[in-house]
Amino acid sequence: MLERLARLCVRHRLRVVLVWLVFLILANVAVRVTGPELTNEFGLPGAESQTAADILQTRFPGAFGATSDIVVRADEGLDDPGVRADLDTLREKLLALDHVVEVSPLNPSPLGRPIGFMQVRYDLDERTVPLEVPRAVIDLVEQSRRPGLQIEAGGEVIRKATQAPPGSSEVVGLVAAVIVLLITFGSVVAMTMPMATALFALGSGLALVRLADFIIDIPEFGPNLATMIGLGVGIDYALFIVTRYRRALAEGLDVEEAVAQAARTAGRATMFAGITVVISLMGLSLVGLSFMNGMSVGAAATVLTTMVAAVTLLPALLGWVGTSINRGRLPLLKGDGGDPTRSVWYRWSRLVQHHPWPVAILGSGLLLLLTLPMFAIRLGFTDAGNDPTSATTRRAYDLLAEGFGPGFNGRLVVAIETAGDPTVVDRLAEATRETPGVFAVPEVTERNFSQVDPEVAVITVIPDSAPQDARTDQLINRLRHEVYPQVLAGTGARASVGGITASFTDISRRLTSRLPIVIGAVLALSFLLLMAVFRSVLVPLKAVIMNLLSIGAAYGVVVAIFQWGWGAGLIGVDRTGPIVSFAPVFMFAVLFGLSMDYEVFLLSRVHEEYVRTGNNAEAVADGLATTARVITAAALIMTTVFGSFAVLGDDVTIKLFGVGLATAIIVDATLVRVLLVPATMELMGDANWWFPNWLERLVPRLEIEARAGETVDGPS
């Protein structure tokens, strides 16, 4: 089917390119016209924090809507007449802005510091406040600063408005990819084929991701993750196909036949690898969180778009350039070609095969060493405290922590259903004040009770620890499972601990509990797919184990950098904290799929040689020799793309993903493919390909490699 599709695309190449161009333009125009708003909500139906949020929204309408903090530090003191006059002027200007319904009086620091804050309240929720409103707030804040009077703006609405649009990371990743492709192909024309295909696919895929927000909630960082993944796999998939096309031309085939053979071999392997990535990503739906569904759908849609582009747009472009694919040769760059048995990779494979035990022990030891920090992982969420110090949101966060205690940025909100006994509110407030880990609980007044339903009240709890501190999680547990059940026993009243910090705690627990389910489902399905392809039990088992080890190493490096702070400053991270709770499960889905890409491309070639020769050692050496160059180039491209996001990204979550993905790709392409695969396959010998007869009857056969001596992929 892919071969026939490729031939059609070559014959009608102008129409194919025009269809892609029109689709790209229309999809992006639709995004600009409709302007879908990405979500910043992390609700968890059924969780106590969600129960509290639902009560507050229905019983205190408007009281818990979108807000921003205007934080002030005055060297002359907050009571200085000049300071008061400046703040009154700022307050009047803020009240004049659209959608601003209230600006509270200045709240001074209870710790005696010259710090205070005013709270800006909007008539819309965080998702629907137009960006020009918080940007106008920021402009007024900047205009009101003067020597001795520091004013900063904080809160999620401000944070959203100050996030830098993506751009620099992608540009650096693209430039690095161009350089790697030039070195790999040695030709300018050949280099442009993967780049053009990837850019078309990425532009179309990202538009689809934005439009998908009308159907499913896509988180704000969803497009960034989709860009990171789509750019890497898009270039990689096209790289494998272009490599195979050039080899087919070198074998004397005409353009259409060469494209057809590339589609039949590398194209088929690409489709299988891409489907594996999509399956891994869709496994995230087992977590049961809407924002995780949005992340998985967004990334999967981008990968699917790159797959379609690789088997339609790329054949059309190859048909267009034809035999000119090798034009634009660069001096000193040889590109691919030559006898694989004379390559350094063939000699390396033979060296490893002569010393399999030391190599296997060394490779496994290095992987386990990198994995060790993973066992100290602590999950949580990032907040403004992880923003760069140049951001006004970070400075506002630090000022609030200094003036009102570290827990002020992670206030807990307790929704109380009194069951007709209003005195339980005072008793709960007093018991909360006496609880270890609580910094303060404001006095209960009439404003704590709902005007809609007098049997519902709310109190605010300020912990004495920061939102990302493990002690804050312990306080939430203590209030929920010890303090409040004891105070409310026999009253019929109920207290639900909520607030953004409690919500993140609940989500982290859900993700931790569902992670084994996601891992188990993805591992089982991947094992079955590989078994169906390679007709082996041990090869898929080994692939699954090695991929787990490379992912574990990525987890370990992420913990060492972002939780322990090892080398964090090198990538612009100046504050450590817990690992974003959805990172392990999302990274697992992405990395397992990407690792399987390389496994499929390498083992397809090894399996083909084994079927042809029956010699396991020769098959492994040949397979590594013919695929190592292109796999190394593909891994280098992905590493540079992911690394650019890690170094140049502004959001710490994106940096974390960049580091994790880049680490796993480096480990997979070096320790796993170059050391462990040839060593373990040598140790297992012909047992690699053991497949009992009863499984032969039960497991359907999937073929992704070529027949009759055709190579699957990879340059020499």
C-alpha angles and dihedrals in degrees: 000000000000090000092054090045091051092051091051091050092051093049093046097032096140092054092047093052092046091050090052091046093050091045091050092051097043094047093052092044088053090053092051094046098045096034099200112205116229116224130249095186125117103184122165114201112223095020120121091240090055091049089054091048092050092050093049094048093051101036099036102037111194094359093098100037128121117318140172129204123228104200121197135195115186121187090200091052130261092270094058109122092228092051091047091050093050092049092047089053091049091048092053092049091049092051089054092061121102115264093013107122102167141016112190123223116264113286110209124216114268088212094068095251123137090250130111141153141216120208120224115206124199130204091231134060124256093267097052103039104115112243092235090067099060089039089056088049089053091049092052091048092051092048091051096055120104137161108298093016116085116187124181135176122224143170134085095285091056092042092055091050093051098049109118115239114249116261118102095062092051093048093052091046091051093048091050090048091052091053094048092047091049091052092046098047101024087214133099094210093050090049093055094058098069091038095052092045093049094047093049091048094045094048091050095041094051091051089053090049091054092047091048087068087081088065104030132017110261113196119235093251091047095096091049091054091044090051092050094050098036094050092051099046093037093060092039096052092048090046092059093048095046090049091054091046092055091050091050091053090049088054089060102260120143120245098267093045091047091052090047092051092047090052092046092052117021092020092056092048090047092053091050092048092048092049088052090054091049092048090051091049094047088052085076088076086076089072091071098222121127096218090050089052088052092050093049094046092048095050093041091051090054092048091048090051091052090049092052091047091050093057099037114023096035095053088050091051091046090051088053097052093036113167091355088081091105096049121115093048112188121220117253091014109108097180121195126333144086137092109319092212089063095051125108089241092060091050090047092052090051090050091052091047090055091054105030099149098053091044093048092048093046094048094045091046093053091049093049091048091054090046097054097087088058090076089065094053117140118192126217141118136276123242138174088297087074094052117108115272089244090068119093089221091060093048090049090050092052093047092051091049090050096046103035105023131271092277095058091086090056103043117173120225117208116200111204126199100198100194088221097309110105092181091075088073093062091043091051092047092051093046089049092053090054093050116107110249096035117118098184146340115201116236116272114250136163089277089068090068124078117249088207097051117014090197090069124075139167135213129189121226122200111200120213090230133067121266092253094046116111088228090067090058089049090051092052090052092047094051094045100043105026117018104038098040088052095049094044098042110135095001100097089228122127133207123199119195110218143150129116094288093052090045091055090048091054092048092049090054092048092050092048091052094047098044094087090051093052093044092048094049095047093045093050095048093044091049091052093048093050091045090053091050102043099030090227138114101201098045094058091042091052091046092052093048094047093047089052090052093051091048090048089053090053090051090050094052091047091053092047092052106034101030102030097029098232105163092341092138091062090069097038100264111135101169127052125211143143121319113263102266097230093048099085095050094042093044090050093054094047098041096045090053094046092046089053088056092065092039091055095047094047099041093044089063093042092049092049091053092046092052089049099044107017087221111123097191093048091045092054093047092047093045093051093044095052098042105030096083096052093040089051091049091048092048091048091052092050092045093052092046093049092040092054089058090048094052103033103030117108098207115078090216091058090046090052092052091046092053094044096048094043092049093050093048092049092048093045095049095045117025095028105036098031101037115016102036097055092038097050094041089053091050093050094044116177089353085079088078099042110136119165119229094240090059090048088063095044103042117068117230119249117188122198101155128080126262134231099029098313114145119237102218146310135085124255 
